Amino acid sequence: MIGRAKFTGLALVLSLAGCAGPAPDSEVEADVPEAVIEAQLLVYTTNYPLAYFAERIGGDRVRVEFPAPSDTDPAYWSPTPDDVAAYQAADIILLNGAGYEGWVAKTSLPESRLVDTAAGFEDRFVVVEEAVVHTHGPEGEHEHENVAFTTWLDPLLATEQARAIRDAFAVRLPEAEAELQSAFASLESDLAELDGRLEAWAEQVGAEPLLASHPVYQYLAARYDLDLRSVHFEPDEAPGAGAWRDLAALVSGHPARVMLWEGTPMPGTEARLREDMGIASVVFDPCASRPEAGDYLSVMRANADRLSAHANRG
């Protein structure tokens, strides 16, 4: 049993620092008694990994909502007034932290209900030296700058975020402390298994130069000491002539033979990388949004499978 005095939830809820949301309430709750719904903690999150962790830890004691639409990167999503009102009505609001959800600083949310899940490891944030402004997707122009925020791509940091969620739930549900701890321990074990698989792949890769199609893998690189450099290729867009020139200049000094992609690249892009530059494409889905099938853990395991399969072919 973990003493409640040691929980960091009380501190975290005072900290202020984005996959489609669940099916409509009428579908989700059709067979759930009203009394059960009313007894649940209403939890809102700003990305899917947090929603997954909350669902794993809280189980039937929580109702988890993640309202960002599936065609928008949650990190650059701006909620509607109705969305903001829903967040304001939540019992707990889970933030990724590390500068992930910029809209929070411009919105009036109840600080006593905010949980910055990354507050406990600010000393391990990855600082991005150069900001790059670019445009893609319905969120429009944005930039990658200052602090990298895809913290959940390091399974150890993801575990710390899950721990913060456990602590926050335990403050609100003290009678369920043992149950919450048991669920967290199961999730912690799964994340440790994932970490082991990725670590084994990284040992195979060693000091081999790697590329990323987008600057979202900083915490993956930091955790496994990868020699990873990023460009700005989008899976669903054909790179322009300038992007190809920039890539050629980069690989002249960083002779990578593998590029990680957030999604499956266009066939023409993949073929040109492979045939003209000897660069293989491997999908590593960051899973910031709720996947069409499976869940966070199955997506991450599939990522690890693809990495290992490519390394073994080499």
N, C-alpha and C positions, 0 to 999 in steps of 0.2 A: 504494500500500500504506500502511495506517495503522499507525503504530508502536504496539505493544502498551503501551508505557509511557504513552501518552496515553489509553488506554481508561479510562473511569470505572467500569467494571464492578466492580473490586476495592473501590472505595469504596462503590458502591451495594449490594453484597451484604452489607455490614455495616450498612446502614440498615434500621431497623424502622419503619417509619412511625409483581360480582359480575357467557333464552336457554338453552336446553338444552345439556347437554354432548354430547360426541361419542357416537356409537352405542356400544353395549356392545362390550367388547374382542373378544368372539367374532366380531362382525360386522366390526369395523374391521381386525382382524389376520388374518382367515381366510386371506388369500393372501400374508401377509408372513412371510418366513423368520424363525425364532426367533433366529438369529444377528443379523439386522438389528435386531430389536426390542431385544435386549440391548445392542447398540451405541449405540442412540439415547439422547440425554439425555431424562430424564423431567421434563417441565416442567408445573407446575400454575399456573393463573392464577386471579384473583379476579373477573374480568369477561371478557366476550367480546371487546371491542376488543384487550385484551392477548393473548388467544388467537390472534386473527387476525394481529396483528403478529408473534407468535412463529412461527406457521405459515409466514407469508410469508418471514421471515428465515431460520429454521432448516431449512425444507424437510424432506427425508427424514432429516436428522441429529437431529431432535427428535421426541418424542412429546408432544403437548400435550393436557392434560386440563383441563376446566373443569366442575366437578361441580354447580354450582348449578342447581336445577330451573328449568324455563322459566316457571313460574307465579309466580316470586318475584323481586322486585327484588334483584339481587345485592348492592347496597349495604347491604341490611338483612337479608340471609340469615345464618342461623346454621348452620354445618356440624354434622353428626352426629359422634359419636366416630369412626365409621369414616371419614368424610370427613377429619377431622383427622389420623387415622393415615396416610391416603393422602398428604396434604400433607407430613407429616413424612418420608415415604419418598421424596419427590421430590428430584431433583438440583438443581433451581432452582425457587423459588417467586416468581412475578411478582406484585408488589403494585401497585395503581394509585397508592396514596399519596393525599395531600391529605385524610386522614381518611376515605377511602372504606370500608375494610374494618374496622369497629369490632371485630369478633370477634378479630382478630389480636392485639390488646393483651391479651386475656384467655386466650390460648392459647400453649402452649409449642411454638414452632417453631424449627428450627435457624437461628440468626441468620446463619451463614456461607452459607446458601443463599437468603436473602431478598434480593430486588432491588426496591427502592422506585423505580419508574420515573419518579416525579415529583420525586425528590430534587434534581434539577438545576435546577429552576425554582421553588423555593419563593417567590422574590421576586415571582413573577407569579400567586400564588394569589389568588383572589377571596374577600374576606372578606364573609360574610353578616352584616348588622347585626342582624337580628331572627330569632330562632328561632321556628318555628311547629310545634306538635305536632298531628298529625292521623293518621287511620287509613285505610288502604286496602290491599287485597290480603291474601294469607295471612300476610304478615310482621307485620301488626297495627299498633299505634300506634308512631309514630316521629316524629322531628323533623328539620327542615332547619335547621342552625345552623352558626355559626362559619365554616368554610371550605367553599366550594363544591367539589365533587369530580368533576364530569363533565368533566374536563380534556380528554378526547379529542374534544370538540365544537369545539375550536380546532385546526384541522389543523396549525398550527405546533407547538403543545404535543404533539399526537399524534406528530409527527415526533420530538420530543425523547424521548418515551417509547419509541418504536421504536428510537431510537439507543441508549438505555440497555439495551434487550434485546440489540441487536447486540453491545454491549460485553461484557455478561455472558456471552453465548454464546462470544465470542472467547476469553475467559479459560479456558473449559472445553474449547474446541475450537480450539486455536491453529493446528492444521494446516489448518483450514478458513477462515482469516481472509479470504482473497480472495473465497471463495465467499459468505461471510456479508456482506461489504461490497457485493458485487454485488447480492445480494438486497435489502439495505437501500436501496441507491441506487434500485432499481426502485420500492420502496414509497415512498421519499421523493419521487420524481417524481410518483407517483399522488396523494400527499397535496398536493403543490404545485399540481397541476391542480385538485383539489377546492377548495383555498384560493382559487384564481383565480376559479372559478365563483361561490363564495359572496361574494367581494369585489365582483364585478360586480353581483350582486343587491343587496348592501348599498349600493352607489353609487346604484342606482335608488331605493332606499327613502329614502336620505338621513336627515333628521331626523324622519321620520314616526313617530309613537308606535306602538308594537307591544305586544301582550299575549302572555303565555304561560299556558297552562292549569295549569302546574306549575313550581315554581322549580328547573329543571334546566338552563336555557340560559344561565347566567351567563358561561361562557367563550365561547360563541358571541357574546353581546352585547359582551363585552370586546374580542374580536378585531376585530369589525367596527363598533365604536362605535355600537351600536344603542340606541335609546331604548326599552328593553324593561322592562315591569313584569309581575309574576307574580301569579296568583291560585291557588286550589287546587280546580280542577275535575278530575274523573277521567273519562277517556273512556267507561268502562263504568258510570258512576253518574250518575243524574239529580241535578243540583245542587239543594240545598234553598233555601227562600225566603231564608234569611240569606245564602247564597252569591250569589244574584242581587242582593240589596240591596248587598252589598259591591262587586260588580262595577259596579253602577250608580254608586256613590259614586266608585269609582276612575276610571271613564271620564269623569266630569264634569270632572275636572281633567287627564285623560290620554286625549284623544279618539281612541283607537286604532280602526282599522277592520280589523285582522287579528289573529287569535289563533293561536299555534302550539300544536299538540297532540302529545303523545307517541304517540297512536294515534287512530284514527277515532272521533270523538265519537258519542254516541247521536243518532239522527236528530232527536228532539225538541229536544235541546240545540242542535244545529247550526242547526235551523230558527228557534228563538227568538233565538239570537244574530244570525242574518242578518236576520230579518224585523222584530224588535222593536228591535234595537240597531245594525243596519247593520254587524255584525262578521262577516267571513268567517273560516272555519276552514281552516287549512292544517296537514297532518300533517308533523311533523319528528321522525322516530323517532330517539331517542338511541342505540339499538342497544347497550344494555348487555348484553343477552342474545342468544344465538345466534339469528339470524332463521330463520323457517321455510323461506325460500328466499333464495338469494343469499348475500352476505357483507357485511362491514362497508363495503367500498368501494361496492358496488352500492347498499346502503341509503343511504349518504351522498349518492351521486350522484342517487338518486331524490328525496331530500330537496331537493337543490339544484334539480332539475327542477321540483318543485312550487312552490318559492318563486319561481323565475323565471317560470313560467307565470302565476302570480297577478299578479306585478308587471307583466308584459307586458299582461295583460288590463286593468289599471288605466290 
